[in-house]
Amino acid sequence: MSTRRVVPFLLVLTAVIGLTLISPSAFAQATRTWVSGVGDDVNPCSRTAPCKTFAGAISKTAANGEISVLDPGGFGAVTITKSITLNGDGTLAGILASLVNGVVINDASTGTPNTIQVILRNLSINGAGNGLDGIRFLSGRRLVVENCVVFGFTGDGLEMAPTTGTSFNVTIRNTSFIRNGTGIRQGAAVGTLNASYSNLNVSENSGDGIVATAGTGNLSDSVVDSNGGTGLNVSAGSVWNVNDNVFTSNVTNGINNASPSIVRYNNNGIHRNGTGINGNGTHQTFANNQVIGNTTDVGAGVVLTNVTATNLK
């Protein structure tokens, strides 16, 4: 073989060997990846070669990226340790979580704990009647849940229980928590947690609809209905602002507020509960709530304080 032929041959051979030696992970991190009901987790998770599960796609998705859903399917339980969006927009995107947790957000073991931001959008998270918790927020900076349905879990539909970090923000909107043990459990062992809830349906949970033992909660334009315990159960110093909601047909109380917590009431309807408003915490009302038709409208010992808001013009 002549020298002129050997040199190009060696160049090609070197290139082929180099491509062979490159780790698959070098190709793995894409800003947007895809899953499909007919995908395969050995695929690169591209639009034309999607993965099968969220867990399979998450390792191939860059931090701050997005996993999108191509078509209807069940995409499996997943643990999230980096900033990411799971987006089922336009499809019937499901997570079936029998005997396990549906989605776990936990960056505690990473090099930068309490920093990730996670968005869950347009997902049906189904515990099949024996799943543990629907969504668990254990460590991270921010969680956003939009247009989701979380149901069929024996524990909590949503549990917030961060144990590391200093500041946490949670935003839940246009979402239903139905037929779980507890609909929403808001707690934190450390730091400051601020949660905003709007346009929720928290119904038919076997225990309480919403339990809060930490942080601030802002609940608006929501229905808390037919839960086996209390609709909203606040204690341990948590502070809640409840505006334009309906609490109805909860077995024990519509709202229970234990000292030293604070609940502020503005334009709520509280009907057909065991006791409408109960507890020895601080109840501040703007005198525009409708509390009627409960077995007992206001519990014994409850002190309702009418307050006047500052009218800014």
N, C-alpha and C positions, 0 to 999 in steps of 0.2 A: 504494500500500500504506500503511495507517495506521501511526502510530507504535507502537501497541499490538502490531501484528503484526510489525513490523520488529525490535523488541527481542528477543523470544523466538527469532526466526529467527537473529539474530546470535549469541545465546548458544549455540544448537545448532551453528552453523557453527564458532564458535570452539572448542567442545569436540571436534568432529570433526577439525579441523586439528591441535589439540593432540595427540590420540591418534595421528594420522598421523605427527607429527614425533618421537614418542618412539622412541628407539632400541630395536631388538629385544632388545638385551642387557639392557634394563631389566626385561624379563620372564623373562630367561634363567636366573637363579640360583634353583633350587629345592633344598630340603634333600634331598628324595628324588626321583630320576628313574628312568625305566624304559627297558629295551631289550627288543626282541622280534624273533624270526626273521622276522616279517612287518612290522616297523616301517620308519620312514623318518627319516633324519637331518634332514629339514626340519621335522619335528614338534617340539613343545615338550618331548618326552620325558616327558609325563605318563602316567599309567596307561592312559588311554583313547586317547592319541596317542603311543605310544612311539617311541623312536629305533631305528635299525638296528644301530649299533655303539657300543662303549664310547667310542671317540674322538669320535663325534658327541655323545654324552651328556655327556661330561666337561666341556665348555665351558658346559653349561647346568645344571651341578650346583654348588651352593655349597660352599665349603671346609668340611670336616668333614661333608659330606653322604654320601649312599649311592646307588649305582646298583644297582637290583635287576633281576633277569631274570624276565620274565613267562612265557616258554616256551622250549623247546629251540631252539638256534641257534648259529651261529658269529658272534662279535661283534667280531672283528678285533683286531689288535695295537694297543697303546695306550701313550703316554708320559704319566706322571703327575707333575705339578709342584705339587700341593697335597694337603692331607690329605683322604683319601676312602676309602670302602669299595666294593669291587666284590663283589657278593653274588649268587651263582648258586644259592642255597638252594632245593631242591625241583625243580630243572630239570636238563637236560643242557646246561649253559652252557659253550660252548667258545670258545677263541681259536685260530684256525689261523694260524700264523706262518711260512709258507713263505718262505725266503730272508731273513727279517728277525728281529728280536728280538720276543719275545712281549709282555712287560710291562717297561717301563723306568721306574724311580722316580728322579727327578732334580730337585731344587729348587735346584741350584747357581746358576742364573741368575735366581732370584727375588730380591725385596728382603729376604727372610728365609731365607737358605739354612740347611740342616741343622736344619729345624724340623718338617717334615711327618711325619705318621703315616699309614701306608697299610695297609689290611687287604684281603687277597685271600682269598675264601672260596668253596668249592664250585665250582671252575673246572677244566676240562680244557684244558691249554695244550699244543698239538700243533705240533711243528716240522716235521711232514710229511717227516722224514728229511733236510731241507736247511736248516732254520731255524738261526739263529745261537745266541743264548742264550734260554732260556725266560723267566727273570726276572733283570733286572739292577738291583741296588740301588747307585746311584752317589752319591746325596746325599739325606739325609733324617735324621729323628730315630729313627723306629721303623718296622719292617716286620713284619707278622704274616701268615703264610700258613697257612690251615686247610683241611683236607679237599680238597686239590687233587691233580691228577695232572699231572706235567710230563714230556713224553717227545718223542723224535724230533728233538732238537737236536744239531747237529754240535759246538757249543761246550759251554757249561755249562747244566745244568738250572736252577741258581740260582747267580748270581755276585754276591758282595758285594765291591765295589771302591770304597768312598768315597774321594774325594780332597780334600774340603773338610769342615770341621767338627771337633768334638772328641769327641763321644760318640754311639755308635750301638747300638741294641738290635734284635735280630732274634729272632723266635719262630716256629718252624716245627713244626706238629704235625699228625698224621694225614694225612700227605702222602707221595706216591710220586714218585721221580725215576728214570725207567726209560729205558734205551736212548738216553742222551745221550752226548756226548763224555766229559765229567766230570759226575757227579751234582750235587755241591755244591762250590763253590769259595769259601772264606772267606778274604778278604784285606782289607787296609786300608792305604792309603798314609799316612794321618794318624790321629790320635785313638785312642780306645779303643773296641773293638767287643766286645760280649758277645752270644753267640748261644745260644739254648736250642732243642734239637731233641728231640722226643718222638714215639714211635710212627711212625717213618718206615720206608719201604721204598726202599732205594737199591740198585738191582739192574740188572745187564746193561748197564751203561755201558761204552763201549769203552775208556776210560781208568780213572782212579781213581774210587772211589765218592765219597769226601769228601777234599778237599785243604784244609789250613789253614796259612796263612802269617802269620796275625795274630790277635790277640785271644784270647778265652776261648770254648771250646765246651763245652756240656753236652749229652751224647747219652745218651738213655735209652729203653729199651723198643723198640728198633729192630732191623731186619734189614738187614745190608749184605752183599749176596750176588751172586756170579757177575759181578764187575766185571773188566775186562780188565787192570787194574793192581793197585793196592793198595786195600783196603777203606777204611781211614782213614790218610791220609798227613799227618803233622804235622811242621812245621819252623819255623824262623825265630823261635823263642821263644814260639810259641803254647802255651797251657795248656789241656788237655782233661780233663774228668771223664767217664768212660764207665761207665755203670751199667746192668746188666740188658739187655745187647745180645747179638746173635748176629752174628759175622763168619764167613762160610763161603764156600768155593769161589771166593775171589778169586785171580786167577792169580799175582800176585807175592807180596803179603803180606796177612795179615789186618789188622795194624796196623804201620805204620812210624813211628818217632819219632826225629827227628834233633835232635841238640844244637843250641841250648840249650833245646829245648822240653821240656814235662812232660806225661806222660799218667798219669792215676790210674785203676786198674782195680778195679771192684767187681762181682762176680757176672756175668761175661761168659762166653759160650761162643765159642771160637775154633777152628774145625774146617775141615779139607779145603782149606786155603789152601796156596800155595807155601811160604811161611814164616809161621808163626802170628804171632809177635811179633819185630820186627826194629828195628834202628837204635840209635844211640849216645846218644840222649837219656835223660832221667830217666824210668824206668819205676817207678811206685809201685803196689804191689798189696796188697790186703787178704787175700791168700791164700785167696780163695774163687772163683777163676776156673778154668774148665775149658779147658785148651789141649791138644788131643789130635787125632790123625788128620790133621795137616798133613804135607806132605812133610818139612819141618823144623819142629818145634814152636817152638823158640826159636833165633834166629839167633846166629851166632858173635859174641862180644863184647858181647852184650846183658847188662846188669846189671839184674836184677829186685830191687827193694828192698821187702821186706815191711814194711809200716807198720801201726800200730795207731791206729784212729780213737778220738777222745774219745767215750765213751759217756755221752750226756746223759740224765738221768732226771728 
